[in-house]
Amino acid sequence: MPPRKRAEPKAKPPGDASVPAEMAAPRPPMREQAPLSAAAIHAIITGTHGDPFGVLGIHEAAGAEVLRAFVPGAEQVEVISPDGATLVTLERRHDAGFFEGPVEGRPRYLLRATRGDDRWTIDDPYAYSPVLGPMDDWLLGEGTHAHLYDRLGAHLMTHEGSAGVHFALWAPNARRVSVVGDFNRWDGRRHVMRRRHGTGVWEIFIPRLGEGTMYKYELTSAGGRLMPLKSDPVGFGAELRPSTASVVRDTEHFVWNDEAWMRSRAAVEARRAPMAAYEVHLGSWQRGDQGQWLTYDELADRLVPYVKAMGFTHVELMPVNEHPLDKSWGYQPVGMFAPTARFGEPAAFARFVDRCHVEGIGVIIDWVPAHFPVDAHGLARFDGTALYEHEDPRLGFHPDWNTAIYNFGRREVCNFLIASALFWLDRYHIDGLRVDAVASMLYLDYSRKDGEWIPNRFGGRENLEAVAFLRRMNEAVYGRFPGAFTIAEESTAWPAVSRPTFDGGLGFGLKWNMGWMHDTLDYMAEDPVHRRWHHNKMTFGMMYAFTENFVLPLSHDEVVHGKGSLLARFPGDAWRKFAGLRAYLAFTWAYPGKKLLFMGGEFGQGREWDFDGSLDWQLLDVPWHRGVQGLMKDCNRVMRAEGALHERDCEGEGFQWIVVDDAAASVFAWVRRGAEGTRPVVVVSNLTPIPRPSYKLGLPLGGRWTEVLNTDAGFYGGSNVGNAGGIVATEEPSHGYPCSAELTIPPLATLWLVHEG
C-alpha cells in the first residue's frame, strides 16, 4: 500500500501558546563551532546533517553559550522564559528558518516564533537529554531486552518536567531518522532523532504530544536515498486501513477486573485442563445492521455471552495484529504490537479480553512470526537494507505467500519477535499464543524446489536459527507468565514439538494434530458404503496420539478455498449430512486431545466461510441447525464435567480401544479415563446409516452405564434410536474386558456412556 502522504506546508505553523511548568536539563557540549558554518546550516535545513543534537539547542562555543533553532516558516524567533519573558532574540541565519544567538547560561526556555501577524510557541525537543540509558544499549545490543516494548516505540511520559512522547526506533543502517506527523506537517527536517552509537537505535523526546498523535518515521538510507515513510515496528496503535500511520497509544494503564482469573490460570496445567476453543474471525462472526464490523466493545457484548452459553473454554482469535489487507485475515501482519484498528482502539481490545476473563473464558490469539508482508510502509528493507529479512531470497522470501521471512539468525530480530510474544501476554493478559506456520519456519526447503534453498551449516534442510528462536520464545513465555501456553501449527513429523526444551523439544505446550484432522475428514467424506475400506484412517492417529500434546483442529483452513463448509464435507441427503456431522463432532470431542472448532461449525453453517460477511445466523431457524448447536453445547458441558474426557488428553493411560477392528460395520469404541478416582467414559460410534441393535460391547466395569450423550436424539434432529437412557453391564467378558452389555448403536451416531458406580 502507498505510504501516508506528507501534507503541504500551510501559512501558519502549528503551535501551542501554553507553557509547561518545567523545562529541559542542560545539553552536553556542542560539536559544531559558532558561528555555525554555511555548510552545517545547509545540512540542517536540508535534513542531511549527521548529528542535529550536536548543533541545535544550547551549546558552549568559545567560552559562551549559543542557542540554535531550526523553525521553518518563522521570520523571527525569540527565546523566552517559562513565564513568557523575552530573554533574547535570535539572529536569522538562513531564510529557510535557521536561527542562532548567544544566551546567558543555560536557561530553561521556550521558543516564540513570529511570521507576520502569526505567533506560536515551541517547546524545543533539542533542549532535552536522552531517555534511554547504558543498560538499554547493552540489552538491545545483545538482543536480550525482554521488555523491548517498554523502550522502543512511542511512549507517553513526563521527561525532565515536561509531558510528551518519547520515540525510539532500531534502524542501524540509516543515515538519518526523523519522526513526522501532523504536528510537524510531515516535514522530516523538523524532528531528526538522536543516534545512539553502537546499537543502531534512534530516539527523541517531543514535548506536548499526546495520545492519539499520528506519526511515521522518515528514514534516509546509508546511500542518501529517502525511503518511503515507515510505520513504527513497535507501534502500539495504527490508523484504520488504507491509511498506514502509527498512532500513539497508552497500553500501560488499562483497567483490569480479571485478578481471580489470572490467579486461577496460574494454578492450572493446560494439557490436563478442559479445552474447547472457539476459533473466531472478528470481522465476520457477526456484522452490524448496516453490514459494518462490530467493535471490540460490541463483540464483548455479543460474542462473549455466546461463547459462554455454548460452553467453550476459550476463544481463539485469528490474528488481531494490524494488517493492511482484509483478505489476508490477519496472517500478513505489519503491527506486531498493535491490535487492528478495524474494531476499535487498543483499550477497547483490552476491555474485550477482560470481559472474557471475567466470564471464565480464556483468550488465545494467532501470532505470526514466520513471515511479514512487503508493503512499503512495513518492515521490508526498513532502513534501506534487508534489516528484518534475509538479503538472499532463497532465505528471505516466501514463494507461497509473496512475503518476507524473518532473519532468525539476527539477535535483534529474535529480540523483536520474542518481545512481541511477551507483550501480548503482559499488556493484554492473553492466555495463549497459537503460533502460525511453524513448519515453514523449521525447514529451509519449505515449498521450494532443488536449487531454490540454501542448506544449513551441516548440509541439512533444518533451519537451525529458527529452531533456536522458537526454543527461546517458548522459554520466555513459560518462564515469565505462569499458566500461559503456546500452541504450534506444525504439520510435519518434526519430533518433540510440544516437549520441554531441556528435554530436546521445541518447548511448545501443545501442537495441532493436522494428520489426524486430514485423515478423519477424508474418511467422513467417503460414502458410508465405502468406509469399511478406509477404516484405518480413523484408527491410525492412535499410533502417535501421545507423542505430542495435541489439539484436534477443525479450523478455518478446512472451510475455505473451495473446500466448502464442514457440513458440506459429509455425503448423502440432508439427514445423512447432519447425522454424520453430529456423529463426527461427538467422536472428536471424546477423542484424546484438546479441541478447536471454527465459528459456524457449531451450528452447521451451510456455505463456505466468507471473511467479508457474517455467518448465516438465520439458519438457526431451521431445526437441524439448532440441533447441531444443541449438541455442541452438550458436548462442551459433558467434556468439561467429566474428568475422563480431558484430564489425560495427552497421556496414553487415558485411552484404550474396545472395538478397533470392526471395519465391516464401521463401528469404533473406546474407554476414556482421567485421574485416579474419576469415573470412566465409554464412547461408541457407528459411522454407517444402519442401526446396530444388540451389539455386544466389552466394558471395564459392571453395573449401570448412563447414556449421557446420543447424537441421534430427537432433540438434536436425530431419529431417536437409543438405549432408553442407559445399559447394564454384567460380568461376562468380551473384547478383552471383564464385563459386557448389549446395546443399540443408532445410525450415523456417537454415544457417550458414563459409569454410575
GIRALIN-V363036 format. One line per field, one symbol per residue. ss: DSSP state (2 for helix, 1 for strand, 0 for the rest). psi: psi as a letter, one per 30 degrees, with the letter a starting at -180 (. if undefined). Layout:
BEGIN
ss: ???
psi: ???
END
This chain:
BEGIN
ss: 0000000000000000000000000000000000000222222222000002220011111001111111000001111100000111101111000111111000000111111001111100222000000222222222000002222011111110011111111100011111111222000000010111000011111110000001111111100001000100000001000000011000000000002222222200022200011111000000100000100222222222222222000111100011100222000011111110222002222222222222000111111000110000000000000000100022221100001111000022222222222222222000011110022222100000000000000000010222222222222222220000111100000000000022200000011102222222222220022222220222222220000001111102222000000022200002222222222222222200011111002220000000000000222220222222222222222222202220000002221111111100001111110000000011111100000111111110001111111100022200000000011111000100101111111000111111100
psi: lklkkkkkklejllljflklelalllllklfklkkkleeeeeeeffggkfifffelaklkkhglkkkkkjikfkfkkkkllfgfkkelklkjfkffgkkklkljbilkllkjkkjbfkklkkjjfgfkllelaeeeeeeeeghgjfheffelajkkljkhfkkakkkkkjifgkekklklaffghhjffeiklkkjkffgkklkkjlflakfkkllkkkklfggkklkkklkfhkflllkkflgllkkkjgfhlkkggeeeeeeefgkjefglkjjkjkkjffgelllfgglkkleeeeefeeeeeeeefgkflkjklkfkkkfkeffgfgikfifgkkkfegaleeeeeeeeeeeeeggklkkkkkigelllgkffbfkhegfliefakejfffgkjfeghlkkkjffkeeeeeeeeeeeeeeedeggkekjjjkheefefkfgkhklkfglklafgglfkjeeeeeeeeeeeeeefffikfllkkkjkgagkkhehllefgglfglelkkieeeeeeeeeeffkkffffffgeffffefffgfgfljkkjjiaffghlhgfaleeffklaaeeeeeeeeeeeeeeeffkkllkkkkkeffghkelkkjfgallifffffkeeeeeeeeeeeeeeeeeeejefgfehegkffgkkkejfgieefhkkklkkkalkfkklkkkkkjhlgkkilhkkkkkfklakjkjfkjfgkeefgaghkahhfllkklijkkgglflllklkjlkilkkkkkkf.
END
